[in-house]
Amino acid sequence: MGTKKDKAAEKNKVYDISEVTEFFGRFQKMQFLYCCLPAIFVTMININYVFAVGDVNYRCRIPECDGNQPEYSQPWWPGSVDRCSRPVLEDHWNGTCSNTSFTGAVEKCSSWVYESNNTVVAELDLACQPWKSNLVGTVHSAGMVLSMTISGWLSDKFGRKPTLVICSIGGILGHLKTFVTAYYQYIIIEFLEAAITGGTYSAAMVIMIESSGKDHRVLAGVIFAYAIYVGEVIFACIAMVSSYWKTLIRIICSPPILFLSYTFLIKESPRWQILNNKIEQAKETLLVIADTNKLNIDRHDFINIDEAKLKNKFNLGSYEKKESWKRVFTSKEIWKRLLVLMVCRFTASFVYYGLMVNSVWLPGDKYTNFLLATVMSFPGELVALVLMNKCGRRLPLLYGYILCGALCIGSACVPEDAVWAKITLFLLGKMFIAACFTGAITYTMELFPTSARGTLMGLCSFMSRIGGMLAPITPILTPIHPALPACFFGASAVLSGICLLFTPETRNLPLMDTVDQVEISVKQAKREKKGLGSENPGFEDTAVTSL
């Protein structure tokens, strides 16, 4: 009963302008779609090195035996010689190669024969130099570090939209890698590609968070994470079908040119526009949101609203001018949150990409293992969505990090011959870190004020990419002890869980817009905890309850 009446009342309801961004409708769905599409392609670009510079079978070339068109498999190759050494021919060699043509001694090799030409390793001649292959992923992550740092500042200074457009179309730069013939040319382009495209993540995520209400922030984070995982799955499937590295790169680096259309399709964050005194643009954006979602608003009052009243509508009445960096970075509360989230974001990326890189070394087909590791991220996001909406942000993250750490350490303790137990613990760890990866991004958005959200998120993303930069080189620890990479992952995850004891809960609370709001909310929470009541009752709607 009352269903039809409720629908009629909802249809005839006149929304206050401040409620327009809290409503989740067609506009938000379109914004989410526009933000997720570049994330899919940038993700494929960001992980292409996993297969593009992957290892292939090779051996030393013996010109006397191989001729001008050598093949990898030869019956005469001495089985006792490693692939990085050249077997020495007998002094009285008769011109025919066989297993008895060699002395048993070896010498340094200078050229190689590859089993296939599927990877960049073959064409850039990286045989017996595994550090160069691992360095590609590290260099890419270094570019991402630079991108995340600069893109945060660009988002706050020039807007979320232009930053997203520029970073998204930067993926076409990857085509240049298919024309280079030297290793250092390749990694320079790899760095530049990452330095441009990396900002796509932070700009897109900020737009999604600031375009949706407090009830849909976690959903925004989960949907964005799914876009990343979809990119990983699509990339794995493309790599299975087209394993030649140049074709692979051309397939994933061509579509980003289409994101030039975002100049007209995507809308700027109205919160950013208001904070930067772009009042007329903000009113136009809010009107588009209302019209797209078919929300009734008092258009006469809206058109005539002045800057002060509009800021008051969004709890920005006391925000007279843009906050200085000194104000942001002299706040102890901001520093505490920043340091904790830097650790959490570092761990999320370090463990997530570390497990991804190490997945290709699991028993079985490397493409299948990579795909399995990616698929395990999907249930992790459902866990994050349910728990973070029902139980809050902080506690699910805290327990998620600790459980992930325990699973990683557990997988290190499992004997090598217990293959399925090791793989199961590995995949469960991947599931929990995927949930933490998304949850940490959403939590970061909610803990920082709008006035510096892009910059502070950029700093956290900087640490995230440091983690991503270290992840590709963790396999070099395996020769020291096979359990070392997993132990590093586990210790980092447990430390992050402990750090989360020092941050507040943000569930069901509006976004902070200024540093003053953040600090007042902390003082108010302390007073309430002592039973003294609210010091500023009028501020309750914008307070964050500190635990």
C-alpha positions as CSV (number, residue, x, y, z in Angstrom):
1,M,0.0,0.0,0.0
2,G,1.1,3.5,-0.7
3,T,3.5,2.5,-3.5
4,K,1.8,4.6,-6.2
5,K,1.4,7.6,-3.8
6,D,5.1,7.4,-2.9
7,K,6.1,7.3,-6.5
8,A,3.8,10.3,-7.3
9,A,5.2,12.2,-4.3
10,E,8.8,11.4,-5.4
11,K,8.0,12.6,-9.0
12,N,6.4,15.9,-7.8
13,K,9.1,16.6,-5.1
14,V,10.9,19.8,-5.5
15,Y,14.6,19.2,-4.8
16,D,16.9,21.7,-3.2
17,I,20.0,22.4,-5.3
18,S,22.2,20.9,-2.7
19,E,20.3,17.6,-3.1
20,V,21.0,17.4,-6.8
21,T,24.4,15.8,-6.4
22,E,23.1,13.4,-3.8
23,F,20.6,11.8,-6.2
24,F,21.8,8.9,-8.2
25,G,20.3,8.8,-11.6
26,R,21.0,8.7,-15.3
27,F,23.6,11.5,-15.1
28,Q,25.7,9.7,-12.6
29,K,25.4,6.4,-14.6
30,M,26.7,8.2,-17.7
31,Q,29.5,9.9,-15.8
32,F,30.5,6.5,-14.3
33,L,30.6,4.9,-17.8
34,Y,32.7,7.8,-19.2
35,C,35.1,7.5,-16.3
36,C,35.4,3.7,-16.5
37,L,36.1,3.4,-20.2
38,P,39.5,5.1,-20.1
39,A,40.4,3.2,-17.0
40,I,39.9,-0.1,-18.9
41,F,42.4,0.9,-21.6
42,V,44.9,2.6,-19.3
43,T,44.9,-0.6,-17.2
44,M,45.8,-2.7,-20.3
45,I,48.6,-0.2,-21.1
46,N,49.8,-0.3,-17.5
47,I,50.2,-4.1,-17.3
48,N,51.3,-4.9,-20.9
49,Y,54.9,-5.4,-19.7
50,V,53.8,-8.6,-17.9
51,F,53.6,-10.3,-21.2
52,A,55.4,-7.9,-23.6
53,V,58.7,-8.4,-21.8
54,G,58.0,-11.8,-20.5
55,D,60.7,-14.5,-20.6
56,V,61.0,-16.9,-23.6
57,N,63.1,-19.9,-24.2
58,Y,66.5,-19.2,-25.7
59,R,69.9,-20.6,-26.1
60,C,73.3,-19.5,-27.3
61,R,73.8,-19.3,-31.0
62,I,76.5,-21.4,-32.5
63,P,77.2,-19.9,-36.0
64,E,79.1,-22.9,-37.2
65,C,76.0,-25.1,-36.5
66,D,73.0,-22.7,-36.8
67,G,73.6,-21.1,-40.1
68,N,71.8,-17.9,-41.3
69,Q,68.3,-19.0,-40.2
70,P,68.7,-20.9,-36.9
71,E,65.9,-22.7,-35.1
72,Y,65.7,-23.0,-31.3
73,S,65.3,-26.8,-31.1
74,Q,68.3,-28.7,-32.3
75,P,69.2,-32.4,-31.6
76,W,72.9,-31.6,-31.4
77,W,72.6,-29.0,-28.5
78,P,74.4,-30.4,-25.4
79,G,71.8,-31.0,-22.7
80,S,74.3,-30.2,-19.9
81,V,75.0,-26.7,-21.1
82,D,72.9,-23.8,-19.7
83,R,71.2,-21.4,-22.1
84,C,73.6,-18.5,-21.3
85,S,76.8,-20.3,-22.2
86,R,78.3,-21.3,-25.5
87,P,79.6,-24.9,-25.8
88,V,83.1,-25.1,-27.2
89,L,83.6,-27.2,-30.4
90,E,86.3,-29.8,-30.8
91,D,89.6,-28.7,-32.3
92,H,89.2,-31.3,-35.0
93,W,85.6,-30.6,-35.7
94,N,84.6,-32.1,-39.1
95,G,81.9,-29.6,-40.0
96,T,78.9,-31.7,-38.9
97,C,77.3,-30.8,-35.6
98,S,76.3,-33.6,-33.2
99,N,76.3,-34.3,-29.5
100,T,79.9,-35.5,-29.8
101,S,81.1,-32.3,-31.6
102,F,81.8,-30.4,-28.3
103,T,84.5,-30.6,-25.7
104,G,82.3,-30.2,-22.7
105,A,83.9,-26.8,-21.9
106,V,81.9,-23.5,-22.2
107,E,82.6,-19.9,-22.9
108,K,80.7,-16.6,-22.8
109,C,77.9,-16.2,-25.3
110,S,77.4,-13.1,-27.4
111,S,74.3,-13.9,-29.5
112,W,71.2,-16.0,-29.0
113,V,68.5,-18.1,-30.8
114,Y,64.9,-17.6,-29.5
115,E,62.2,-20.2,-29.5
116,S,59.7,-17.6,-30.8
117,N,59.6,-13.9,-31.6
118,N,56.5,-13.3,-29.5
119,T,58.1,-10.8,-27.0
120,V,60.1,-7.7,-27.0
121,V,62.8,-9.7,-25.2
122,A,63.7,-11.4,-28.5
123,E,63.8,-8.2,-30.6
124,L,65.7,-6.1,-28.1
125,D,68.1,-9.0,-27.4
126,L,67.7,-9.2,-23.6
127,A,68.7,-12.8,-23.2
128,C,70.7,-13.5,-20.0
129,Q,69.9,-10.0,-18.7
130,P,66.7,-10.6,-16.6
131,W,67.2,-7.4,-14.7
132,K,66.5,-5.5,-17.9
133,S,63.1,-7.2,-18.3
134,N,62.2,-6.5,-14.7
135,L,63.3,-2.9,-15.0
136,V,60.6,-2.2,-17.7
137,G,57.8,-2.7,-15.1
138,T,59.7,-0.6,-12.5
139,V,60.3,2.2,-15.0
140,H,56.6,2.1,-16.0
141,S,55.7,2.4,-12.3
142,A,58.2,5.3,-11.9
143,G,56.3,7.1,-14.6
144,M,53.1,6.4,-12.8
145,V,54.6,7.9,-9.7
146,L,55.3,11.2,-11.5
147,S,51.9,11.1,-13.2
148,M,50.0,10.6,-9.9
149,T,51.8,13.5,-8.2
150,I,51.4,16.0,-11.0
151,S,47.9,14.9,-12.0
152,G,46.6,15.6,-8.5
153,W,47.9,19.1,-8.7
154,L,46.5,19.5,-12.2
155,S,43.1,18.3,-11.1
156,D,42.9,20.9,-8.3
157,K,44.4,23.7,-10.4
158,F,42.8,23.3,-13.8
159,G,39.9,20.9,-13.1
160,R,39.2,17.2,-13.1
161,K,37.8,17.1,-16.7
162,P,40.8,18.5,-18.6
163,T,43.2,16.3,-16.6
164,L,41.1,13.2,-17.4
165,V,41.0,14.0,-21.1
166,I,44.7,14.7,-21.5
167,C,45.8,11.7,-19.5
168,S,43.4,9.3,-21.3
169,I,44.5,10.1,-24.8
170,G,48.2,9.8,-23.8
171,G,47.9,6.1,-24.3
172,I,48.5,6.5,-28.0
173,L,52.1,7.3,-27.2
174,G,52.6,3.5,-26.7
175,H,52.7,3.0,-30.5
176,L,56.2,4.5,-30.5
177,K,57.5,1.4,-28.7
178,T,56.8,-0.7,-31.7
179,F,59.3,1.3,-33.8
180,V,62.3,1.3,-31.5
181,T,65.3,-0.9,-31.9
182,A,67.2,-0.2,-28.7
183,Y,66.4,-1.1,-25.1
184,Y,66.9,2.3,-23.6
185,Q,64.7,3.9,-26.3
186,Y,62.0,1.4,-25.3
187,I,62.1,2.2,-21.5
188,I,62.2,6.0,-22.1
189,I,58.9,5.7,-24.1
190,E,57.6,3.3,-21.4
191,F,58.3,6.0,-18.8
192,L,56.7,8.8,-20.8
193,E,53.6,6.7,-21.6
194,A,53.1,6.0,-17.9
195,A,53.8,9.6,-16.9
196,I,50.9,10.8,-19.0
197,T,48.3,8.0,-18.7
198,G,48.7,7.4,-14.9
199,G,46.7,10.5,-14.0
200,T,43.6,8.9,-15.6
201,Y,42.9,7.0,-12.4
202,S,42.9,9.8,-9.9
203,A,41.0,12.3,-12.2
204,A,38.3,9.8,-13.1
205,M,37.9,8.6,-9.5
206,V,37.6,12.1,-8.1
207,I,34.9,12.9,-10.7
208,M,32.9,9.7,-9.8
209,I,33.1,10.4,-6.1
210,E,32.2,14.1,-6.3
211,S,29.4,13.4,-8.7
212,S,27.7,10.8,-6.5
213,G,26.1,11.1,-3.0
214,K,27.4,9.7,0.2
215,D,25.3,6.6,-0.2
216,H,27.0,5.7,-3.5
217,R,30.7,6.4,-2.8
218,V,31.6,2.8,-2.1
219,L,29.6,1.8,-5.2
220,A,31.6,4.3,-7.2
221,G,34.9,2.7,-6.0
222,V,33.7,-0.8,-6.7
223,I,32.5,0.0,-10.2
224,F,35.8,1.8,-10.9
225,A,37.7,-1.2,-9.6
226,Y,35.7,-3.5,-11.8
227,A,36.6,-1.4,-14.8
228,I,40.3,-2.0,-13.9
229,Y,39.7,-5.8,-13.6
230,V,37.8,-5.9,-16.8
231,G,40.8,-4.2,-18.5
232,E,43.1,-6.9,-17.0
233,V,40.8,-9.8,-18.2
234,I,40.5,-8.3,-21.7
235,F,44.2,-7.8,-21.9
236,A,44.8,-11.5,-20.8
237,C,42.4,-12.7,-23.5
238,I,44.0,-10.4,-26.2
239,A,47.4,-11.7,-25.2
240,M,46.2,-15.3,-25.6
241,V,45.0,-14.7,-29.1
242,S,47.7,-12.2,-30.3
243,S,50.9,-13.0,-28.4
244,Y,53.2,-11.0,-30.7
245,W,54.2,-8.0,-28.7
246,K,53.9,-5.3,-31.4
247,T,50.4,-6.4,-32.4
248,L,49.4,-6.5,-28.7
249,I,50.6,-3.0,-28.1
250,R,48.9,-1.6,-31.2
251,I,45.6,-3.2,-30.2
252,I,45.6,-1.7,-26.7
253,C,47.1,1.7,-27.6
254,S,44.8,2.7,-30.5
255,P,41.4,3.2,-28.8
256,P,42.5,6.1,-26.5
257,I,42.4,8.5,-29.4
258,L,38.6,8.3,-29.1
259,F,38.7,10.0,-25.7
260,L,39.1,13.3,-27.4
261,S,35.3,13.2,-27.5
262,Y,35.3,13.6,-23.7
263,T,35.8,17.3,-24.3
264,F,32.1,17.4,-25.1
265,L,30.7,14.3,-23.3
266,I,31.9,14.4,-19.7
267,K,31.1,17.2,-17.2
268,E,33.3,18.9,-14.7
269,S,32.8,18.3,-10.9
270,P,30.4,21.0,-9.7
271,R,32.1,21.0,-6.3
272,W,35.4,21.9,-7.9
273,Q,33.7,24.6,-9.9
274,I,32.1,26.2,-6.8
275,L,35.3,26.0,-4.8
276,N,37.2,27.8,-7.6
277,N,34.6,30.5,-8.0
278,K,33.3,29.3,-11.4
279,I,29.8,29.9,-10.3
280,E,28.1,30.2,-13.7
281,Q,29.8,27.0,-14.9
282,A,28.7,25.3,-11.7
283,K,25.1,26.4,-12.1
284,E,25.1,25.1,-15.7
285,T,26.5,21.7,-14.6
286,L,24.0,21.4,-11.7
287,L,21.2,22.3,-14.2
288,V,22.4,19.6,-16.6
289,I,22.4,17.1,-13.7
290,A,18.9,18.1,-12.7
291,D,17.5,17.9,-16.2
292,T,19.3,14.6,-17.0
293,N,17.9,13.0,-13.9
294,K,14.5,14.7,-14.4
295,L,14.6,16.3,-11.0
296,N,12.2,19.2,-10.2
297,I,14.0,22.3,-8.9
298,D,12.9,25.8,-8.3
299,R,14.5,27.2,-11.4
300,H,13.7,30.9,-10.6
301,D,15.5,30.7,-7.3
302,F,18.3,28.6,-8.8
303,I,19.0,31.0,-11.7
304,N,19.1,34.0,-9.3
305,I,21.1,32.4,-6.6
306,D,24.3,34.3,-5.8
307,E,27.8,33.0,-5.0
308,A,27.5,33.2,-1.2
309,K,24.1,31.4,-1.1
310,L,25.3,28.7,-3.5
311,K,28.4,28.1,-1.3
312,N,26.1,27.9,1.8
313,K,24.0,25.3,0.0
314,F,27.1,23.1,-0.2
315,N,28.3,24.0,3.3
316,L,31.0,26.3,1.9
317,G,29.7,29.5,3.5
318,S,32.8,30.1,5.4
319,Y,35.1,29.3,2.5
320,E,36.1,32.8,1.5
321,K,39.2,32.0,-0.6
322,K,41.2,29.0,-1.8
323,E,43.1,27.4,1.0
324,S,46.9,27.8,0.9
325,W,49.2,24.8,0.9
326,K,50.5,26.1,4.2
327,R,47.0,25.7,5.7
328,V,46.7,22.2,4.4
329,F,50.1,20.9,5.4
330,T,50.2,22.6,8.9
331,S,47.1,20.6,10.0
332,K,48.1,17.7,12.3
333,E,44.9,15.9,11.5
334,I,45.5,16.1,7.7
335,W,49.1,14.9,8.2
336,K,47.9,11.9,10.3
337,R,45.4,10.9,7.7
338,L,47.9,11.4,4.9
339,L,50.6,9.3,6.5
340,V,48.2,6.4,7.3
341,L,46.7,6.4,3.8
342,M,50.1,6.6,2.2
343,V,51.0,3.3,4.0
344,C,47.7,1.7,3.0
345,R,47.9,2.8,-0.6
346,F,51.5,1.7,-0.9
347,T,50.6,-1.8,0.5
348,A,47.5,-2.2,-1.7
349,S,49.5,-1.6,-4.9
350,F,52.7,-3.4,-3.7
351,V,50.8,-6.6,-2.8
352,Y,48.2,-6.4,-5.6
353,Y,50.7,-6.0,-8.4
354,G,53.3,-8.2,-6.7
355,L,50.8,-11.1,-6.6
356,M,49.9,-10.4,-10.2
357,V,53.5,-10.4,-11.4
358,N,54.2,-13.6,-9.5
359,S,51.1,-15.3,-10.8
360,V,52.8,-16.0,-14.1
361,W,55.4,-18.1,-12.2
362,L,52.7,-20.5,-10.7
363,P,52.5,-24.0,-12.1
364,G,50.6,-24.2,-15.4
365,D,50.0,-21.9,-18.3
366,K,51.0,-18.3,-17.5
367,Y,48.0,-16.8,-19.4
368,T,45.5,-19.0,-17.5
369,N,47.2,-18.2,-14.1
370,F,47.1,-14.5,-14.8
371,L,43.5,-14.7,-15.8
372,L,42.6,-16.7,-12.6
373,A,44.4,-14.1,-10.4
374,T,42.5,-11.4,-12.1
375,V,39.1,-13.1,-11.9
376,M,39.6,-13.5,-8.1
377,S,39.5,-9.8,-7.8
378,F,35.8,-9.7,-8.7
379,P,34.4,-11.5,-5.6
380,G,36.8,-9.3,-3.5
381,E,34.9,-6.2,-4.7
382,L,31.6,-7.7,-3.8
383,V,32.9,-8.3,-0.3
384,A,34.1,-4.7,-0.1
385,L,30.7,-3.4,-1.3
386,V,28.7,-5.3,1.2
387,L,30.9,-4.9,4.3
388,M,31.9,-1.3,3.7
389,N,28.2,-0.3,3.3
390,K,27.0,-2.3,6.3
391,C,30.0,-2.2,8.7
392,G,31.7,1.1,7.7
393,R,35.0,1.8,5.9
394,R,37.7,1.4,8.5
395,L,37.1,-1.9,10.2
396,P,36.6,-4.0,6.9
397,L,39.8,-2.4,5.6
398,L,41.6,-3.2,8.9
399,Y,40.6,-6.8,8.9
400,G,41.0,-7.2,5.2
401,Y,44.7,-6.1,5.3
402,I,45.4,-8.4,8.3
403,L,43.7,-11.4,6.6
404,C,45.6,-10.7,3.4
405,G,48.9,-10.6,5.3
406,A,48.1,-13.9,7.1
407,L,47.3,-15.6,3.7
408,C,50.5,-14.3,2.1
409,I,52.6,-15.5,5.0
410,G,50.7,-18.8,5.0
411,S,51.4,-19.4,1.3
412,A,55.1,-18.8,2.0
413,C,55.0,-21.5,4.7
414,V,53.3,-24.1,2.6
415,P,55.7,-26.7,1.1
416,E,56.4,-26.4,-2.6
417,D,54.9,-29.8,-3.3
418,A,51.5,-28.8,-1.9
419,V,50.7,-27.0,-5.2
420,W,46.9,-26.6,-4.7
421,A,47.2,-25.4,-1.2
422,K,49.8,-22.8,-2.3
423,I,47.6,-21.7,-5.2
424,T,44.5,-21.5,-3.0
425,L,46.2,-19.3,-0.4
426,F,47.6,-17.2,-3.3
427,L,44.3,-16.6,-4.9
428,L,42.5,-15.8,-1.6
429,G,45.2,-13.3,-0.8
430,K,44.6,-11.7,-4.2
431,M,40.9,-11.5,-3.4
432,F,41.4,-9.7,-0.1
433,I,43.9,-7.3,-1.4
434,A,41.6,-6.4,-4.3
435,A,38.9,-5.5,-1.8
436,C,41.4,-3.4,0.2
437,F,42.7,-1.7,-3.0
438,T,39.2,-0.4,-3.8
439,G,38.3,0.4,-0.2
440,A,41.5,2.4,0.4
441,I,40.7,4.6,-2.7
442,T,37.2,5.3,-1.5
443,Y,38.4,5.9,2.1
444,T,41.0,8.3,0.8
445,M,38.4,10.3,-1.0
446,E,36.2,10.6,2.1
447,L,39.0,11.6,4.6
448,F,40.3,14.5,2.7
449,P,38.6,17.9,2.0
450,T,37.5,19.0,-1.4
451,S,39.8,22.0,-1.4
452,A,42.9,19.7,-1.5
453,R,41.4,16.3,-2.3
454,G,43.1,16.0,-5.7
455,T,46.5,17.0,-4.4
456,L,46.3,14.8,-1.3
457,M,45.0,11.9,-3.2
458,G,47.8,12.4,-5.7
459,L,50.3,12.1,-2.8
460,C,48.7,8.9,-1.7
461,S,48.7,7.7,-5.3
462,F,52.4,8.6,-5.4
463,M,53.0,6.0,-2.6
464,S,50.7,3.6,-4.4
465,R,52.8,3.7,-7.5
466,I,56.0,3.4,-5.4
467,G,54.5,0.1,-4.3
468,G,53.7,-0.8,-7.9
469,M,57.2,0.2,-8.9
470,L,58.7,-2.2,-6.4
471,A,56.3,-5.1,-7.1
472,P,57.9,-6.1,-10.5
473,I,61.3,-6.6,-9.0
474,T,60.2,-8.9,-6.1
475,P,60.9,-12.0,-8.2
476,I,64.6,-11.3,-7.7
477,L,64.2,-12.3,-4.1
478,T,63.2,-15.8,-5.0
479,P,66.7,-17.1,-5.5
480,I,67.6,-16.0,-2.0
481,H,64.6,-17.8,-0.6
482,P,61.3,-18.7,-2.3
483,A,59.3,-17.4,0.7
484,L,60.8,-13.9,0.8
485,P,58.4,-12.1,-1.6
486,A,55.3,-13.5,0.1
487,C,56.7,-12.6,3.5
488,F,57.3,-9.0,2.4
489,F,53.7,-8.8,1.1
490,G,52.3,-10.2,4.3
491,A,54.3,-7.9,6.6
492,S,53.3,-4.9,4.6
493,A,49.6,-5.8,4.8
494,V,49.7,-6.4,8.6
495,L,51.4,-3.0,9.1
496,S,48.7,-1.3,7.1
497,G,46.0,-2.9,9.2
498,I,47.6,-1.6,12.4
499,C,47.9,1.9,11.0
500,L,44.2,2.1,10.3
501,L,43.6,2.1,14.1
502,F,44.4,5.9,14.0
503,T,41.9,7.1,11.4
504,P,38.2,7.9,11.8
505,E,35.1,6.3,10.3
506,T,33.4,8.1,7.4
507,R,30.4,5.9,6.6
508,N,27.1,7.7,5.8
509,L,28.7,11.1,6.3
510,P,29.0,14.0,3.7
511,L,32.3,14.9,2.2
512,M,34.4,17.5,3.9
513,D,35.1,20.6,1.8
514,T,37.7,22.5,3.9
515,V,40.5,21.8,6.4
516,D,38.5,23.8,9.0
517,Q,35.6,21.4,8.7
518,V,37.9,18.4,9.1
519,E,39.5,19.9,12.3
520,I,36.1,21.0,13.8
521,S,34.7,17.5,13.2
522,V,37.6,16.0,15.1
523,K,37.1,18.4,18.0
524,Q,33.4,17.8,18.0
525,A,33.9,14.0,18.0
526,K,36.2,14.2,21.0
527,R,33.7,16.3,23.0
528,E,30.9,13.8,22.2
529,K,33.2,10.9,23.2
530,K,33.7,12.6,26.6
531,G,29.9,13.2,26.9
532,L,30.2,17.0,26.6
533,G,27.9,17.3,23.6
534,S,28.5,19.1,20.3
535,E,30.5,22.4,20.5
536,N,28.9,23.6,17.3
537,P,25.5,22.0,16.7
538,G,25.1,23.6,13.4
539,F,28.0,21.7,12.1
540,E,26.6,18.2,12.7
541,D,25.7,17.6,9.1
542,T,29.3,18.0,7.9
543,A,31.1,16.2,10.8
544,V,33.0,13.1,10.5
545,T,32.7,10.8,13.6
546,S,36.2,9.9,14.8
547,L,36.6,6.6,16.5
